[in-house]
């Protein structure tokens, strides 16, 4: 679970290339850069790269490197707590990200059946958020990552950001289950997403 609820960060401050900004002040700059990377994804700019931890670092660096060059694309170096969830300590992040990439590649090897598709996408989303590999902007990174996976699976963009408070609570509950490696609630959300796929920007 990461920065999927911007209101929770509105009073935070971050040191950036544009000075020390509130998170709410930084959000428009992030949105612009995420949209730019989304367009590159749709153009196939990342298509040749393996779906592994190196591509994840590249995506993170590409969308926020202009703003936080000191740590963009770098695994976090500090322990964090996200709600009630404690992601792995920093010395385990690189190993768990490597394992995550290998696991995801195995799940995506060959044609993915329609029956397994929601669970595969739920794993791709939930496990990455559980690891929480970067110091910040994990939510936006995960949405870009999912955009790349959907493109490779020849699937249309789907609604990744909850539209209201009720949907947000359902989503966060599914992520909490995913933190415990129970991917069924998020799999059900993915079934809904795939059945109604409106265009949506990952930049939100």
C-alpha positions as CSV (number, residue, x, y, z in Angstrom):
1,X,0.0,0.0,0.0
2,X,1.5,3.3,-1.0
3,X,0.4,6.8,-2.1
4,X,-3.0,5.8,-3.3
5,X,-4.8,8.3,-1.1
6,X,-3.2,11.7,-1.9
7,X,-5.2,13.5,0.9
8,X,-3.2,11.6,3.5
9,X,0.0,13.3,2.2
10,X,-1.3,16.9,1.6
11,X,0.6,18.4,4.6
12,X,3.8,16.5,4.0
13,X,6.9,18.3,2.7
14,X,9.5,17.0,0.2
15,X,12.8,18.4,-0.9
16,X,12.8,18.5,-4.7
17,X,14.7,20.2,-7.5
18,X,12.0,22.9,-7.4
19,X,12.6,23.6,-3.7
20,X,10.8,22.2,-0.6
21,X,7.2,21.6,-1.6
22,X,4.1,20.3,0.1
23,X,3.0,17.0,-1.4
24,X,-0.1,18.8,-2.7
25,X,2.1,21.3,-4.5
26,X,4.2,18.5,-6.0
27,X,1.2,16.5,-7.2
28,X,0.7,18.5,-10.5
29,X,4.3,18.1,-11.5
30,X,4.2,14.4,-10.8
31,X,1.0,14.0,-12.8
32,X,2.6,15.7,-15.8
33,X,5.5,13.4,-15.7
34,X,3.5,10.2,-15.1
35,X,1.4,11.1,-18.1
36,X,4.5,11.5,-20.1
37,X,5.7,8.0,-19.2
38,X,2.2,6.6,-19.8
39,X,2.5,7.9,-23.3
40,X,5.9,6.3,-23.7
41,X,4.4,3.0,-22.4
42,X,1.6,3.2,-25.0
43,X,4.2,3.9,-27.7
44,X,6.1,0.7,-26.7
45,X,9.2,2.4,-25.5
46,X,9.7,-0.1,-22.8
47,X,8.6,-3.2,-24.7
48,X,12.1,-4.7,-25.2
49,X,12.9,-4.7,-21.4
50,X,12.2,-7.8,-19.3
51,X,9.4,-7.4,-16.8
52,X,11.8,-7.4,-13.8
53,X,13.1,-5.2,-11.0
54,X,15.4,-3.3,-13.4
55,X,12.4,-2.0,-15.4
56,X,10.6,-1.1,-12.2
57,X,13.6,1.1,-11.2
58,X,13.7,2.6,-14.7
59,X,10.0,3.6,-14.6
60,X,10.4,5.2,-11.2
61,X,13.5,7.1,-12.2
62,X,11.9,8.2,-15.5
63,X,8.8,9.7,-14.0
64,X,10.2,11.4,-10.9
65,X,14.0,11.7,-11.5
66,X,13.7,15.3,-12.6
67,X,12.1,16.2,-9.2
68,X,14.0,13.9,-6.7
69,X,17.1,12.9,-8.5
70,X,18.9,11.8,-5.3
71,X,16.7,8.8,-4.8
72,X,14.6,8.3,-7.9
73,X,14.9,4.7,-9.0
74,X,16.8,3.7,-5.9
75,X,15.5,1.1,-3.4
76,X,14.5,2.8,-0.1
77,X,17.2,2.9,2.5
78,X,14.8,3.3,5.5
79,X,12.3,1.2,7.4
80,X,8.7,2.4,6.8
81,X,5.2,1.7,8.1
82,X,2.2,2.0,5.8
83,X,-1.0,2.0,7.9
84,X,-0.8,-1.2,9.9
85,X,1.5,-2.8,7.4
86,X,5.3,-3.0,7.9
87,X,7.0,-3.6,4.5
88,X,10.2,-5.6,4.5
89,X,13.3,-3.9,6.0
90,X,15.5,-2.0,3.5
91,X,18.2,-4.7,3.4
92,X,15.7,-7.2,2.1
93,X,14.1,-5.0,-0.6
94,X,16.5,-5.8,-3.4
95,X,16.2,-9.6,-2.8
96,X,12.4,-9.5,-2.6
97,X,12.2,-7.3,-5.7
98,X,14.3,-9.9,-7.6
99,X,12.1,-12.7,-6.4
100,X,9.0,-10.7,-7.3
101,X,10.2,-10.2,-10.8
102,X,11.0,-13.9,-11.3
103,X,7.7,-14.9,-9.9
104,X,5.8,-12.5,-12.1
105,X,7.7,-13.6,-15.2
106,X,6.8,-17.2,-14.4
107,X,3.2,-16.4,-14.0
108,X,3.2,-14.5,-17.4
109,X,5.2,-17.2,-19.3
110,X,3.1,-18.4,-22.2
111,X,-0.6,-17.5,-22.7
112,X,-2.4,-16.5,-19.5
113,X,-5.8,-18.1,-19.3
114,X,-8.8,-15.8,-18.7
115,X,-9.5,-17.7,-15.4
116,X,-6.0,-17.0,-14.1
117,X,-5.7,-13.4,-15.4
118,X,-7.3,-11.6,-12.5
119,X,-5.2,-13.4,-9.9
120,X,-2.1,-12.8,-11.9
121,X,-2.8,-9.0,-12.1
122,X,-3.7,-9.0,-8.5
123,X,-0.4,-10.5,-7.6
124,X,1.4,-8.0,-9.8
125,X,-0.2,-5.1,-8.1
126,X,-0.5,-6.2,-4.5
127,X,2.9,-7.8,-4.0
128,X,4.7,-4.8,-5.4
129,X,2.8,-2.5,-3.1
130,X,3.5,-4.8,-0.1
131,X,7.2,-4.6,-0.7
132,X,7.0,-0.8,-1.0
133,X,10.4,-0.6,-2.7
134,X,10.8,3.2,-3.0
135,X,10.9,6.0,-0.5
136,X,7.9,7.6,-2.1
137,X,5.6,7.6,-5.1
138,X,5.0,3.8,-5.0
139,X,1.4,4.1,-5.9
140,X,2.1,6.0,-9.1
141,X,4.9,3.6,-10.0
142,X,2.7,0.6,-9.5
143,X,0.0,2.1,-11.8
144,X,2.6,2.7,-14.5
145,X,3.9,-0.8,-14.1
146,X,0.4,-2.2,-14.5
147,X,-0.1,-0.1,-17.6
148,X,3.0,-1.8,-19.1
149,X,1.8,-5.3,-18.1
150,X,-1.7,-4.6,-19.6
151,X,-0.1,-3.3,-22.8
152,X,2.0,-6.5,-23.1
153,X,-1.1,-8.6,-22.5
154,X,-2.9,-6.7,-25.3
155,X,-5.5,-5.5,-22.8
156,X,-7.0,-2.0,-22.7
157,X,-6.3,0.5,-19.9
158,X,-8.6,0.0,-16.9
159,X,-9.8,2.1,-14.0
160,X,-7.0,1.7,-11.4
161,X,-7.9,4.6,-9.1
162,X,-11.0,4.3,-6.8
163,X,-13.7,6.8,-7.8
164,X,-15.1,7.5,-4.4
165,X,-14.7,6.8,-0.7
166,X,-16.6,3.5,-0.8
167,X,-14.5,2.2,-3.6
168,X,-11.4,3.4,-1.8
169,X,-12.2,1.4,1.3
170,X,-12.9,-1.8,-0.7
171,X,-9.6,-1.3,-2.5
172,X,-7.6,-0.7,0.6
173,X,-9.2,-3.7,2.3
174,X,-8.1,-5.8,-0.7
175,X,-4.6,-4.5,-0.4
176,X,-4.5,-5.3,3.3
177,X,-5.5,-8.9,2.4
178,X,-2.8,-8.9,-0.2
179,X,-0.2,-7.9,2.4
180,X,-1.1,-11.3,3.9
181,X,-0.7,-13.0,0.5
182,X,-4.5,-13.4,0.1
183,X,-5.0,-12.1,-3.4
184,X,-8.7,-13.1,-3.8
185,X,-10.3,-9.8,-2.8
186,X,-8.1,-7.9,-5.3
187,X,-8.6,-10.6,-7.9
188,X,-12.4,-9.9,-7.7
189,X,-11.6,-6.2,-8.2
190,X,-9.6,-7.1,-11.2
191,X,-12.5,-9.0,-12.7
192,X,-14.6,-5.9,-12.3
193,X,-11.9,-3.7,-13.8
194,X,-11.5,-6.0,-16.8
195,X,-15.2,-6.1,-17.5
196,X,-15.5,-2.3,-17.6
197,X,-12.3,-0.8,-18.9
198,X,-12.7,3.0,-19.2
199,X,-9.6,5.0,-20.2
200,X,-7.9,6.4,-17.2
201,X,-4.6,8.2,-16.5
202,X,-2.1,6.7,-14.2
203,X,-1.1,10.1,-13.1
204,X,-3.8,10.6,-10.5
